[in-house]
Amino acid sequence: MSGPVERVVAIMESLSADQREGLTAQEVVEKSGLPVSTGYRILTELQDLGLVHRLGKRKLAPNFSFARRISQPGVDPDMLANACTTMSEQLTTASEIVLLREQSMLWHLVHQHDAQAIRLRAHSGYTRDAYELDSIGRMALAHTSLAQIEQAWDTSAFYSTGLDRVSMQWADVRALIESIDPADMQYDMMGNAKGIRRFCVAVRDTLGRMACLLTVAEAAIPVRNEQAHIEMIRQLLVEQRARIESGVGEAEAPQRRSAGSARK
């Protein structure tokens, strides 16, 4: 993060991640991704301003409300958070909401399971370029017109994911984008340079535009039955996407099913 505003926002987002139980100062700083000295300094200043209070047992909580909002119509931020929590708990992995903002990927939400095999560097507010052709980069590009990419992007800057990042020619990138089914799941079983593999689907708003990417992120370690593993995650992602796009939450779904049964 380059500027002071981004650093403060990172701390505010980290504090807002668990307002009921609270977080220790160390946990807040770790979630923010900031250097320790910077994170502690900002926390101290926020406490001095009365924007952070102590809950006891060294736990801190925000004395403010702060959340990024997705502006696409028909996409409920609470349902996105619930989907991340559900997937993380069922798979013992991390789950994320990632947005495409111009030529950058922005992490809107990150939910990490306490028992997952690897910790993510990405946190809420984290950004990286969208030129890396991993699963989220490919899916984002599949929802961007080729004409727009050719006009506004640096078509010589794309590169492959994985341990050995290789620059890619635009003709090859264009063919790759055209081969992607925007409604399907994208994934990288080999993982990226950080040892993380992601599975993602695009969530659409009521106008049919990509609102965000819903992901599962896990350690790129071998699995016993690779195909079964892929299909299990695909099913969960598609199920959560359908719930978000239909506007049916966890609590509402049983009620609607019951109402439907009564009418029968």
Accessible surface in RSA format (square Angstrom, percent):
REM  Atomic radii and reference values for relative SASA: ProtOr
REM  Chains: A
REM  Algorithm: Lee & Richards
REM  Probe-radius: 1.40
REM  Slices: 20
REM RES _ NUM      All-atoms   Total-Side   Main-Chain    Non-polar    All polar
REM                ABS   REL    ABS   REL    ABS   REL    ABS   REL    ABS   REL
RES MET A   1    97.85  50.7  25.46  16.9  72.38 172.3  37.86  32.2  59.99  79.5
RES SER A   2   100.77  85.2  72.24  96.4  28.53  65.7  54.70 116.5  46.07  64.5
RES GLY A   3    15.07  18.6   0.00   N/A  15.07  18.6  15.07  41.4   0.00   0.0
RES PRO A   4    96.47  70.3  94.60  86.2   1.87   6.8  96.32  79.5   0.15   1.0
RES VAL A   5   107.41  70.7 104.21  94.3   3.20   7.7 107.39  93.3   0.02   0.1
RES GLU A   6    83.98  48.2  80.62  61.0   3.36   8.0  41.39  80.1  42.59  34.8
RES ARG A   7    66.25  27.8  66.25  33.8   0.00   0.0   3.09   4.2  63.17  38.3
RES VAL A   8    52.51  34.6  52.51  47.5   0.00   0.0  52.51  45.6   0.00   0.0
RES VAL A   9    33.58  22.1  33.58  30.4   0.00   0.0  33.58  29.2   0.00   0.0
RES ALA A  10     0.76   0.7   0.00   0.0   0.76   1.7   0.12   0.2   0.64   1.7
RES ILE A  11     0.00   0.0   0.00   0.0   0.00   0.0   0.00   0.0   0.00   0.0
RES MET A  12    39.12  20.3  39.12  25.9   0.00   0.0  28.70  24.4  10.43  13.8
RES GLU A  13    17.09   9.8   8.94   6.8   8.14  19.4   8.78  17.0   8.31   6.8
RES SER A  14     7.67   6.5   3.02   4.0   4.65  10.7   4.63   9.9   3.04   4.3
RES LEU A  15     1.82   1.0   0.20   0.1   1.62   4.1   0.36   0.3   1.46   3.9
RES SER A  16    21.90  18.5   7.29   9.7  14.61  33.7   7.29  15.5  14.61  20.5
RES ALA A  17    66.70  61.3  24.27  37.5  42.43  96.5  35.72  50.3  30.98  82.1
RES ASP A  18    47.28  33.1  42.54  42.3   4.73  11.2  14.41  33.9  32.86  32.8
RES GLN A  19    86.56  48.4  70.03  51.2  16.54  39.4  21.77  46.3  64.80  49.1
RES ARG A  20   224.66  94.3 194.81  99.3  29.84  71.1  82.77 113.1 141.88  86.0
RES GLU A  21   123.24  70.8 114.52  86.6   8.72  20.8  37.73  73.0  85.50  69.8
RES GLY A  22     1.77   2.2   0.00   N/A   1.77   2.2   0.03   0.1   1.74   3.9
RES LEU A  23    14.03   7.8  14.00  10.0   0.04   0.1  14.00   9.8   0.04   0.1
RES THR A  24    29.08  20.7  29.08  29.5   0.00   0.0  26.05  35.0   3.03   4.6
RES ALA A  25    25.39  23.3  22.76  35.1   2.63   6.0  22.76  32.1   2.63   7.0
RES GLN A  26   105.34  58.9 103.70  75.8   1.64   3.9  24.16  51.4  81.18  61.6
RES GLU A  27    63.62  36.5  62.57  47.3   1.05   2.5  23.55  45.6  40.07  32.7
RES VAL A  28     0.00   0.0   0.00   0.0   0.00   0.0   0.00   0.0   0.00   0.0
RES VAL A  29     4.61   3.0   4.27   3.9   0.34   0.8   4.27   3.7   0.34   0.9
RES GLU A  30   114.75  65.9  88.01  66.6  26.74  63.7  46.39  89.7  68.36  55.8
RES LYS A  31    86.24  42.1  76.00  46.6  10.23  24.4  44.63  40.2  41.60  44.3
RES SER A  32     0.23   0.2   0.00   0.0   0.23   0.5   0.22   0.5   0.02   0.0
RES GLY A  33    51.56  63.6   0.00   N/A  51.56  63.6  20.22  55.5  31.34  70.2
RES LEU A  34    16.58   9.2   4.42   3.2  12.16  30.6   5.33   3.7  11.25  30.3
RES PRO A  35    84.51  61.6  72.03  65.7  12.48  45.4  83.90  69.3   0.61   3.8
RES VAL A  36   101.06  66.5  96.92  87.7   4.14  10.0  96.92  84.2   4.14  11.2
RES SER A  37    87.36  73.8  72.40  96.6  14.96  34.5  55.36 117.9  32.00  44.8
RES THR A  38    23.79  16.9  22.04  22.3   1.75   4.2   3.24   4.3  20.55  31.1
RES GLY A  39     0.00   0.0   0.00   N/A   0.00   0.0   0.00   0.0   0.00   0.0
RES TYR A  40    87.97  41.1  87.36  49.7   0.61   1.6  68.27  51.3  19.69  24.3
RES ARG A  41   121.60  51.1 113.86  58.0   7.74  18.4  64.48  88.1  57.12  34.6
RES ILE A  42     5.65   3.2   5.65   4.2   0.00   0.0   5.65   4.1   0.00   0.0
RES LEU A  43     2.28   1.3   2.28   1.6   0.00   0.0   2.28   1.6   0.00   0.0
RES THR A  44    72.21  51.4  72.21  73.2   0.00   0.0  48.83  65.6  23.38  35.4
RES GLU A  45    83.40  47.9  81.85  61.9   1.55   3.7  33.56  64.9  49.84  40.7
RES LEU A  46    10.68   5.9  10.68   7.6   0.00   0.0  10.68   7.5   0.00   0.0
RES GLN A  47    53.29  29.8  38.79  28.3  14.50  34.5  12.65  26.9  40.64  30.8
RES ASP A  48   116.77  81.8  79.13  78.8  37.64  89.0  31.13  73.3  85.65  85.4
RES LEU A  49   130.67  72.8 101.54  72.6  29.13  73.2 106.51  74.8  24.16  65.0
RES GLY A  50    38.71  47.7   0.00   N/A  38.71  47.7  31.56  86.6   7.15  16.0
RES LEU A  51    64.22  35.8  64.22  45.9   0.00   0.0  64.22  45.1   0.00   0.0
RES VAL A  52     8.73   5.7   0.00   0.0   8.73  21.0   0.00   0.0   8.73  23.7
RES HIS A  53    77.96  42.6  73.03  50.8   4.93  12.6  55.73  57.4  22.23  25.9
RES ARG A  54   148.73  62.4 123.02  62.7  25.71  61.2  55.35  75.6  93.38  56.6
RES LEU A  55    80.58  44.9  43.71  31.3  36.87  92.7  49.88  35.0  30.70  82.6
RES GLY A  56    39.14  48.3   0.00   N/A  39.14  48.3  35.25  96.7   3.89   8.7
RES LYS A  57   195.13  95.2 163.54 100.3  31.60  75.2 118.87 107.0  76.27  81.2
RES ARG A  58   189.02  79.4 178.41  90.9  10.61  25.3  65.64  89.7 123.38  74.8
RES LYS A  59    60.25  29.4  60.24  37.0   0.01   0.0  33.60  30.2  26.65  28.4
RES LEU A  60     1.39   0.8   0.48   0.3   0.91   2.3   0.48   0.3   0.91   2.4
RES ALA A  61     3.36   3.1   3.29   5.1   0.07   0.2   3.36   4.7   0.00   0.0
RES PRO A  62    10.88   7.9   0.26   0.2  10.62  38.6   0.26   0.2  10.62  66.0
RES ASN A  63    91.11  62.8  73.42  71.0  17.69  42.6   5.37  12.9  85.74  82.9
RES PHE A  64    37.82  18.9  18.52  11.5  19.31  50.2  31.94  19.4   5.88  16.8
RES SER A  65   113.38  95.8  82.72 110.4  30.66  70.6  43.43  92.5  69.95  98.0
RES PHE A  66    55.76  27.9  42.50  26.3  13.26  34.5  46.78  28.4   8.99  25.7
RES ALA A  67    61.78  56.8  32.59  50.3  29.19  66.4  38.16  53.7  23.62  62.6
RES ARG A  68    75.76  31.8  61.35  31.3  14.41  34.3  23.53  32.2  52.23  31.7
RES ARG A  69   159.05  66.8 131.00  66.8  28.06  66.8  59.62  81.5  99.44  60.3
RES ILE A  70    10.31   5.9   0.05   0.0  10.27  24.7   0.05   0.0  10.27  27.9
RES SER A  71   102.76  86.8  71.02  94.8  31.74  73.1  53.72 114.4  49.04  68.7
RES GLN A  72    32.35  18.1  26.37  19.3   5.98  14.2   4.81  10.2  27.54  20.9
RES PRO A  73    56.02  40.8  45.52  41.5  10.50  38.2  56.02  46.2   0.00   0.0
RES GLY A  74    51.71  63.8   0.00   N/A  51.71  63.8  25.65  70.4  26.06  58.4
RES VAL A  75    11.30   7.4   1.47   1.3   9.83  23.7   2.00   1.7   9.30  25.2
RES ASP A  76    60.93  42.7  55.69  55.4   5.24  12.4  22.12  52.1  38.81  38.7
RES PRO A  77    28.81  21.0  26.32  24.0   2.49   9.1  26.44  21.8   2.37  14.7
RES ASP A  78    92.78  65.0  91.30  90.9   1.48   3.5  21.56  50.7  71.22  71.0
RES MET A  79    16.61   8.6  14.21   9.4   2.39   5.7  10.59   9.0   6.02   8.0
RES LEU A  80     0.00   0.0   0.00   0.0   0.00   0.0   0.00   0.0   0.00   0.0
RES ALA A  81    39.05  35.9  36.89  56.9   2.15   4.9  38.14  53.7   0.90   2.4
RES ASN A  82    70.54  48.6  68.69  66.4   1.85   4.4  11.15  26.8  59.38  57.4
RES ALA A  83     1.62   1.5   0.71   1.1   0.91   2.1   1.13   1.6   0.49   1.3
RES CYS A  84     2.10   1.6   2.10   2.3   0.00   0.0   2.10   5.3   0.00   0.0
RES THR A  85    56.68  40.3  56.68  57.5   0.00   0.0  41.91  56.3  14.77  22.3
RES THR A  86    27.61  19.6  21.49  21.8   6.13  14.6  16.48  22.1  11.13  16.8
RES MET A  87     0.03   0.0   0.03   0.0   0.00   0.0   0.03   0.0   0.00   0.0
RES SER A  88     0.00   0.0   0.00   0.0   0.00   0.0   0.00   0.0   0.00   0.0
RES GLU A  89    95.43  54.8  78.37  59.3  17.05  40.6  34.42  66.6  61.00  49.8
RES GLN A  90   115.72  64.7  80.12  58.6  35.61  84.8  34.89  74.3  80.83  61.3
RES LEU A  91    29.79  16.6  10.64   7.6  19.14  48.1  14.59  10.2  15.20  40.9
RES THR A  92    58.49  41.6  52.43  53.2   6.05  14.4  26.49  35.6  31.99  48.4
RES THR A  93    11.05   7.9  10.51  10.7   0.54   1.3  11.01  14.8   0.04   0.1
RES ALA A  94     0.29   0.3   0.03   0.1   0.25   0.6   0.03   0.0   0.25   0.7
RES SER A  95     0.04   0.0   0.04   0.1   0.00   0.0   0.04   0.1   0.00   0.0
RES GLU A  96     0.00   0.0   0.00   0.0   0.00   0.0   0.00   0.0   0.00   0.0
RES ILE A  97     0.00   0.0   0.00   0.0   0.00   0.0   0.00   0.0   0.00   0.0
RES VAL A  98     0.00   0.0   0.00   0.0   0.00   0.0   0.00   0.0   0.00   0.0
RES LEU A  99     5.46   3.0   5.46   3.9   0.00   0.0   5.46   3.8   0.00   0.0
RES LEU A 100    32.06  17.9  19.15  13.7  12.91  32.5  19.15  13.5  12.91  34.7
RES ARG A 101    96.44  40.5  92.40  47.1   4.04   9.6  51.16  69.9  45.28  27.4
RES GLU A 102   149.86  86.0 126.84  96.0  23.01  54.8  53.27 103.0  96.58  78.9
RES GLN A 103    55.02  30.8  52.24  38.2   2.78   6.6  10.87  23.1  44.15  33.5
RES SER A 104    42.46  35.9  42.46  56.7   0.00   0.0   9.58  20.4  32.87  46.1
RES MET A 105     0.00   0.0   0.00   0.0   0.00   0.0   0.00   0.0   0.00   0.0
RES LEU A 106    22.87  12.7  22.87  16.4   0.00   0.0  22.87  16.1   0.00   0.0
RES TRP A 107     2.93   1.2   2.93   1.4   0.00   0.0   2.93   1.6   0.00   0.0
RES HIS A 108     7.59   4.1   4.45   3.1   3.14   8.0   0.90   0.9   6.69   7.8
RES LEU A 109    48.41  27.0  48.41  34.6   0.00   0.0  48.41  34.0   0.00   0.0
RES VAL A 110    33.98  22.4   6.32   5.7  27.66  66.7   6.72   5.8  27.26  73.9
RES HIS A 111    54.80  30.0  52.22  36.3   2.59   6.6  35.95  37.1  18.86  21.9
RES GLN A 112    44.45  24.9  25.67  18.8  18.78  44.7   3.92   8.3  40.53  30.7
RES HIS A 113    33.65  18.4  31.68  22.0   1.97   5.0  22.30  23.0  11.36  13.2
RES ASP A 114   141.72  99.3 110.77 110.3  30.94  73.2  36.20  85.2 105.52 105.2
RES ALA A 115    70.15  64.5  41.91  64.7  28.23  64.2  50.99  71.8  19.16  50.7
RES GLN A 116    20.41  11.4   5.59   4.1  14.83  35.3   4.60   9.8  15.81  12.0
RES ALA A 117    82.48  75.8  34.41  53.1  48.06 109.3  45.81  64.5  36.67  97.1
RES ILE A 118    55.19  31.4  50.30  37.5   4.89  11.8  54.80  39.5   0.38   1.0
RES ARG A 119   129.30  54.3 111.84  57.0  17.47  41.6  72.86  99.6  56.44  34.2
RES LEU A 120    15.17   8.4   1.33   0.9  13.84  34.8   2.11   1.5  13.05  35.1
RES ARG A 121   153.85  64.6 131.35  67.0  22.49  53.6  74.04 101.2  79.81  48.4
RES ALA A 122     5.63   5.2   3.06   4.7   2.58   5.9   3.06   4.3   2.58   6.8
RES HIS A 123    20.66  11.3  19.25  13.4   1.41   3.6  13.55  14.0   7.11   8.3
RES SER A 124    27.27  23.0  22.93  30.6   4.34  10.0  11.38  24.2  15.90  22.3
RES GLY A 125    12.28  15.1   0.00   N/A  12.28  15.1   1.45   4.0  10.83  24.2
RES TYR A 126    38.64  18.0  36.96  21.0   1.68   4.4  31.30  23.5   7.35   9.1
RES THR A 127    75.99  54.0  60.34  61.2  15.65  37.3  27.52  37.0  48.46  73.3
RES ARG A 128    43.82  18.4  32.26  16.4  11.56  27.5  39.13  53.5   4.69   2.8
RES ASP A 129    59.97  42.0  52.96  52.7   7.01  16.6  24.17  56.9  35.79  35.7
RES ALA A 130     0.29   0.3   0.29   0.5   0.00   0.0   0.29   0.4   0.00   0.0
RES TYR A 131    28.78  13.4  28.78  16.4   0.00   0.0  21.94  16.5   6.84   8.4
RES GLU A 132     6.85   3.9   6.85   5.2   0.00   0.0   0.00   0.0   6.85   5.6
RES LEU A 133     6.65   3.7   2.25   1.6   4.39  11.0   2.25   1.6   4.39  11.8
RES ASP A 134     6.59   4.6   6.59   6.6   0.00   0.0   4.73  11.1   1.86   1.9
RES SER A 135     0.24   0.2   0.24   0.3   0.00   0.0   0.00   0.0   0.24   0.3
RES ILE A 136     0.00   0.0   0.00   0.0   0.00   0.0   0.00   0.0   0.00   0.0
RES GLY A 137     0.03   0.0   0.00   N/A   0.03   0.0   0.00   0.0   0.03   0.1
RES ARG A 138    27.79  11.7  27.51  14.0   0.28   0.7   6.07   8.3  21.73  13.2
RES MET A 139     0.00   0.0   0.00   0.0   0.00   0.0   0.00   0.0   0.00   0.0
RES ALA A 140     0.26   0.2   0.25   0.4   0.01   0.0   0.25   0.4   0.01   0.0
RES LEU A 141     0.08   0.0   0.08   0.1   0.00   0.0   0.08   0.1   0.00   0.0
RES ALA A 142    20.07  18.5   0.64   1.0  19.43  44.2   1.56   2.2  18.51  49.0
RES HIS A 143    57.54  31.4  19.29  13.4  38.25  97.8  24.16  24.9  33.38  38.8
RES THR A 144    16.28  11.6   6.96   7.1   9.32  22.2   8.24  11.1   8.04  12.2
RES SER A 145    64.94  54.9  48.58  64.8  16.36  37.7  51.75 110.2  13.19  18.5
RES LEU A 146    35.25  19.6  30.91  22.1   4.34  10.9  30.91  21.7   4.34  11.7
RES ALA A 147    72.82  67.0  62.69  96.7  10.13  23.0  66.30  93.4   6.52  17.3
RES GLN A 148    95.70  53.5  91.58  66.9   4.12   9.8  24.93  53.1  70.77  53.7
RES ILE A 149     0.00   0.0   0.00   0.0   0.00   0.0   0.00   0.0   0.00   0.0
RES GLU A 150    82.72  47.5  59.07  44.7  23.65  56.3  22.86  44.2  59.86  48.9
RES GLN A 151   160.87  90.0 124.54  91.0  36.33  86.5  42.26  90.0 118.61  90.0
RES ALA A 152    61.39  56.4  31.50  48.6  29.89  68.0  40.22  56.6  21.16  56.1
RES TRP A 153    17.24   6.9   2.70   1.3  14.55  34.2   2.64   1.4  14.61  23.7
RES ASP A 154    76.97  53.9  66.80  66.5  10.18  24.1  31.87  75.0  45.11  45.0
RES THR A 155    35.74  25.4  33.29  33.8   2.45   5.8   3.45   4.6  32.29  48.8
RES SER A 156    90.31  76.3  64.15  85.6  26.16  60.3  52.10 110.9  38.21  53.5
RES ALA A 157    36.83  33.9  20.60  31.8  16.23  36.9  29.94  42.2   6.90  18.3
RES PHE A 158     0.67   0.3   0.00   0.0   0.67   1.7   0.00   0.0   0.67   1.9
RES TYR A 159    40.67  19.0  40.67  23.1   0.00   0.0  32.73  24.6   7.95   9.8
RES SER A 160    29.93  25.3  29.02  38.7   0.90   2.1  27.36  58.3   2.56   3.6
RES THR A 161    30.11  21.4  15.69  15.9  14.41  34.4  15.57  20.9  14.54  22.0
RES GLY A 162    12.17  15.0   0.00   N/A  12.17  15.0  12.17  33.4   0.00   0.0
RES LEU A 163   151.37  84.3 122.74  87.8  28.63  72.0 123.15  86.5  28.22  75.9
RES ASP A 164   118.64  83.1 105.06 104.6  13.59  32.1  33.49  78.8  85.15  84.9
RES ARG A 165   121.46  51.0  89.68  45.7  31.77  75.7  34.96  47.8  86.49  52.4
RES VAL A 166    88.14  58.0  85.30  77.2   2.84   6.8  88.14  76.6   0.00   0.0
RES SER A 167    90.24  76.3  71.15  95.0  19.10  44.0  32.26  68.7  57.98  81.2
RES MET A 168    46.66  24.2  39.06  25.9   7.59  18.1  39.14  33.3   7.51  10.0
RES GLN A 169   130.23  72.8 127.47  93.2   2.75   6.6  41.25  87.8  88.98  67.5
RES TRP A 170    45.40  18.2  40.27  19.5   5.13  12.0  38.83  20.7   6.57  10.7
RES ALA A 171    74.85  68.8  60.95  94.1  13.89  31.6  64.95  91.5   9.90  26.2
RES ASP A 172    82.91  58.1  77.36  77.0   5.54  13.1  14.99  35.3  67.92  67.7
RES VAL A 173     0.00   0.0   0.00   0.0   0.00   0.0   0.00   0.0   0.00   0.0
RES ARG A 174    82.05  34.5  82.05  41.8   0.00   0.0  23.47  32.1  58.58  35.5
RES ALA A 175    58.38  53.7  50.76  78.3   7.62  17.3  53.22  74.9   5.16  13.7
RES LEU A 176    56.65  31.6  51.43  36.8   5.22  13.1  56.07  39.4   0.58   1.6
RES ILE A 177    11.09   6.3   7.59   5.7   3.50   8.4   7.59   5.5   3.50   9.5
RES GLU A 178   107.10  61.5  72.00  54.5  35.10  83.6  34.34  66.4  72.77  59.4
RES SER A 179    86.13  72.8  46.29  61.8  39.84  91.8  47.61 101.4  38.53  54.0
RES ILE A 180    17.16   9.8   4.24   3.2  12.92  31.1   7.17   5.2   9.99  27.1
RES ASP A 181    79.75  55.9  71.52  71.2   8.22  19.4  30.85  72.6  48.90  48.8
RES PRO A 182    55.10  40.2  53.48  48.7   1.63   5.9  53.64  44.3   1.46   9.1
RES ALA A 183    55.18  50.7  44.49  68.7  10.69  24.3  49.12  69.2   6.06  16.0
RES ASP A 184    57.19  40.1  51.82  51.6   5.37  12.7  11.53  27.1  45.66  45.5
RES MET A 185     5.99   3.1   0.00   0.0   5.99  14.3   0.00   0.0   5.99   7.9
RES GLN A 186    29.00  16.2  27.90  20.4   1.10   2.6   1.19   2.5  27.80  21.1
RES TYR A 187    73.60  34.4  61.27  34.9  12.33  32.1  28.15  21.2  45.45  56.0
RES ASP A 188    22.73  15.9  16.65  16.6   6.08  14.4  12.20  28.7  10.53  10.5
RES MET A 189    29.15  15.1  19.44  12.9   9.72  23.1  19.44  16.5   9.72  12.9
RES MET A 190   176.78  91.5 156.01 103.2  20.77  49.4 124.40 105.8  52.37  69.4
RES GLY A 191     2.76   3.4   0.00   N/A   2.76   3.4   0.30   0.8   2.45   5.5
RES ASN A 192    22.47  15.5  19.18  18.5   3.28   7.9   3.84   9.2  18.63  18.0
RES ALA A 193    40.36  37.1  20.07  31.0  20.29  46.2  20.07  28.3  20.29  53.8
RES LYS A 194   116.00  56.6  98.41  60.4  17.59  41.9  55.53  50.0  60.47  64.4
RES GLY A 195    29.63  36.5   0.00   N/A  29.63  36.5  26.77  73.5   2.86   6.4
RES ILE A 196    10.28   5.9   8.19   6.1   2.10   5.0   8.19   5.9   2.10   5.7
RES ARG A 197     8.41   3.5   7.81   4.0   0.60   1.4   0.80   1.1   7.60   4.6
RES ARG A 198    19.87   8.3  18.28   9.3   1.60   3.8   4.29   5.9  15.59   9.4
RES PHE A 199     0.23   0.1   0.23   0.1   0.00   0.0   0.23   0.1   0.00   0.0
RES CYS A 200     0.00   0.0   0.00   0.0   0.00   0.0   0.00   0.0   0.00   0.0
RES VAL A 201     0.00   0.0   0.00   0.0   0.00   0.0   0.00   0.0   0.00   0.0
RES ALA A 202     1.20   1.1   0.65   1.0   0.55   1.2   0.65   0.9   0.55   1.5
RES VAL A 203     0.00   0.0   0.00   0.0   0.00   0.0   0.00   0.0   0.00   0.0
RES ARG A 204   102.46  43.0  98.52  50.2   3.94   9.4  23.95  32.7  78.52  47.6
RES ASP A 205     9.59   6.7   0.00   0.0   9.59  22.7   2.04   4.8   7.56   7.5
RES THR A 206    98.69  70.2  61.05  61.9  37.64  89.7  63.01  84.6  35.68  53.9
RES LEU A 207   120.91  67.3  89.20  63.8  31.71  79.7  95.27  66.9  25.64  69.0
RES GLY A 208    50.32  62.1   0.00   N/A  50.32  62.1  27.11  74.4  23.20  52.0
RES ARG A 209   122.84  51.6 117.18  59.7   5.67  13.5  65.83  90.0  57.01  34.6
RES MET A 210    29.10  15.1  12.38   8.2  16.72  39.8  12.38  10.5  16.72  22.1
RES ALA A 211     2.48   2.3   0.00   0.0   2.48   5.6   0.00   0.0   2.48   6.6
RES CYS A 212     0.02   0.0   0.00   0.0   0.02   0.0   0.02   0.0   0.00   0.0
RES LEU A 213     0.00   0.0   0.00   0.0   0.00   0.0   0.00   0.0   0.00   0.0
RES LEU A 214     0.00   0.0   0.00   0.0   0.00   0.0   0.00   0.0   0.00   0.0
RES THR A 215     0.00   0.0   0.00   0.0   0.00   0.0   0.00   0.0   0.00   0.0
RES VAL A 216     0.00   0.0   0.00   0.0   0.00   0.0   0.00   0.0   0.00   0.0
RES ALA A 217     1.45   1.3   0.00   0.0   1.45   3.3   0.00   0.0   1.45   3.8
RES GLU A 218    18.33  10.5  14.39  10.9   3.93   9.4  11.36  22.0   6.96   5.7
RES ALA A 219    11.46  10.5   7.10  11.0   4.36   9.9   7.10  10.0   4.36  11.6
RES ALA A 220    32.61  30.0   4.53   7.0  28.08  63.9   4.58   6.4  28.03  74.3
RES ILE A 221    96.69  55.0  95.81  71.4   0.88   2.1  96.69  69.6   0.00   0.0
RES PRO A 222   132.72  96.7 104.67  95.4  28.05 102.0 114.84  94.8  17.88 111.1
RES VAL A 223    45.11  29.7  22.02  19.9  23.10  55.7  27.99  24.3  17.13  46.4
RES ARG A 224   248.32 104.3 202.09 103.0  46.23 110.1  89.05 121.7 159.27  96.5
RES ASN A 225    88.39  61.0  80.00  77.3   8.39  20.2  24.89  59.9  63.49  61.4
RES GLU A 226    93.40  53.6  88.50  67.0   4.90  11.7  20.81  40.3  72.59  59.3
RES GLN A 227   108.91  60.9 106.21  77.6   2.69   6.4  57.37 122.1  51.53  39.1
RES ALA A 228    53.14  48.9  40.09  61.9  13.05  29.7  48.06  67.7   5.08  13.5
RES HIS A 229    32.27  17.6  28.13  19.6   4.14  10.6  22.15  22.8  10.12  11.8
RES ILE A 230     4.08   2.3   4.08   3.0   0.00   0.0   4.08   2.9   0.00   0.0
RES GLU A 231    72.39  41.6  69.35  52.5   3.04   7.2  41.15  79.6  31.24  25.5
RES MET A 232    92.23  47.8  83.69  55.4   8.54  20.3  53.14  45.2  39.08  51.8
RES ILE A 233     0.08   0.0   0.08   0.1   0.00   0.0   0.08   0.1   0.00   0.0
RES ARG A 234    55.41  23.3  55.41  28.2   0.00   0.0  29.83  40.8  25.59  15.5
RES GLN A 235   130.18  72.8 121.69  88.9   8.48  20.2  39.84  84.8  90.34  68.5
RES LEU A 236    13.97   7.8  12.41   8.9   1.56   3.9  13.75   9.7   0.22   0.6
RES LEU A 237     0.00   0.0   0.00   0.0   0.00   0.0   0.00   0.0   0.00   0.0
RES VAL A 238    58.32  38.4  58.22  52.7   0.10   0.2  58.22  50.6   0.10   0.3
RES GLU A 239    78.11  44.8  69.31  52.4   8.80  20.9  30.57  59.1  47.54  38.8
RES GLN A 240     3.32   1.9   3.32   2.4   0.00   0.0   0.00   0.0   3.32   2.5
RES ARG A 241    23.60   9.9  23.60  12.0   0.00   0.0   0.06   0.1  23.54  14.3
RES ALA A 242    55.38  50.9  48.56  74.9   6.82  15.5  53.19  74.9   2.19   5.8
RES ARG A 243    50.75  21.3  45.69  23.3   5.06  12.1  12.63  17.3  38.12  23.1
RES ILE A 244     2.19   1.2   1.52   1.1   0.67   1.6   1.52   1.1   0.67   1.8
RES GLU A 245    53.76  30.9  25.64  19.4  28.12  66.9  18.64  36.1  35.12  28.7
RES SER A 246    69.66  58.9  37.67  50.3  31.99  73.7  45.24  96.3  24.41  34.2
RES GLY A 247    31.00  38.2   0.00   N/A  31.00  38.2  21.31  58.5   9.69  21.7
RES VAL A 248    25.86  17.0  25.86  23.4   0.00   0.0  25.86  22.5   0.00   0.0
RES GLY A 249     9.54  11.8   0.00   N/A   9.54  11.8   9.54  26.2   0.00   0.0
RES GLU A 250    80.23  46.1  69.42  52.5  10.81  25.7  40.29  77.9  39.95  32.6
RES ALA A 251    77.08  70.9  61.37  94.7  15.71  35.7  71.66 100.9   5.42  14.4
RES GLU A 252    72.34  41.5  72.15  54.6   0.19   0.4  29.34  56.7  43.00  35.1
RES ALA A 253     7.98   7.3   6.70  10.3   1.28   2.9   7.86  11.1   0.12   0.3
RES PRO A 254    60.68  44.2  58.65  53.5   2.03   7.4  60.10  49.6   0.58   3.6
RES GLN A 255   125.15  70.0 115.00  84.0  10.15  24.2  44.73  95.2  80.42  61.0
RES ARG A 256   128.94  54.1 119.26  60.8   9.68  23.0  52.02  71.1  76.92  46.6
RES ARG A 257   150.80  63.3 140.77  71.8  10.03  23.9  79.04 108.0  71.77  43.5
RES SER A 258    71.99  60.8  61.52  82.1  10.48  24.1  36.96  78.7  35.04  49.1
RES ALA A 259    45.44  41.8  36.34  56.1   9.10  20.7  44.17  62.2   1.27   3.4
RES GLY A 260    17.66  21.8   0.00   N/A  17.66  21.8  16.02  44.0   1.64   3.7
RES SER A 261    75.90  64.1  61.19  81.7  14.71  33.9  33.01  70.3  42.90  60.1
RES ALA A 262    89.06  81.9  49.86  76.9  39.21  89.2  63.11  88.9  25.95  68.7
RES ARG A 263   192.31  80.7 153.94  78.5  38.37  91.3  79.93 109.2 112.37  68.1
RES LYS A 264   213.41 104.1 146.97  90.2  66.44 158.2 112.66 101.4 100.76 107.3
END  Absolute sums over single chains surface
CHAIN  1 A    13910.4      11088.7       2821.7       7336.6       6573.8
END  Absolute sums over all chains
TOTAL         13910.4      11088.7       2821.7       7336.6       6573.8
